Amino acid sequence: MDNQDLFICIDHVGLAVSNLDEAIAFHTEKLGWRVLHRETNEEQGVEEAMLGTGEQHPENAQIQLLAPLKDDSTIGKWLARNGGPGMQQLCYRVADMDKVCATLRERGLRLLYDEPKVGTGGARINFVHPKDAGGVLLELTEPPANPAH
C-alpha cells in the first residue's frame, strides 16, 4: 500500500457528550444537523447518534455523538478525565481495514485492537493509539457493504 492512499476521506468527528438527547437537540435545533442513525453499542459502552446534512452523500463527513452507558465506559472515563464534553476522536474511512492496519503496524503505529471490532451500523473499526498520533485518537472505519448510516 506504499504507493496508494490509505484513507478514502474523513468519515466523522466523534464528540463525547454527557446526555445524548440534549446533544441531539442542540445539534439539530441550533445547528441544523439531522439525525441519520442512532444505536446503542453495548460492547463499546455507548449510545450514539450519527448526524449529517439533508443531501447525504457517501463522501460527506458526519458528526458522531457518543454518550456513555455507564461511568466506567471508555466515553464515561473520557468525560471525567477531560472535565466534560468535547472532541473525542477523528475517524478516517478505509476501503480495506486489514491492509490499512497491517501497513500502519509496519510503519510502527500501535493499534488499540488486535482484530477490528464492530462499530456504528456494523462497520469494522480500529483505533490508532493517541500517543502515536500526536495526542489525537484516530479511528479507522470500514463501512459495511450496505451501511446503516
Buried (B, 14 or more C-beta within 10 A) or exposed (E): EEEEEBBBEBBBBBBBBEEBEEBBEBBBEEEEBEBBBBBEBEEBBBBBBBBBEEEEEEEEBBBBBBBBBEEEBBBBBBBEEEEEBEEBBBBBBBEBBEEBBEBBEEEEBEBBEEEBBEBBBBBBBBBBEBEBBEEEBBBBBBBBEEBBB
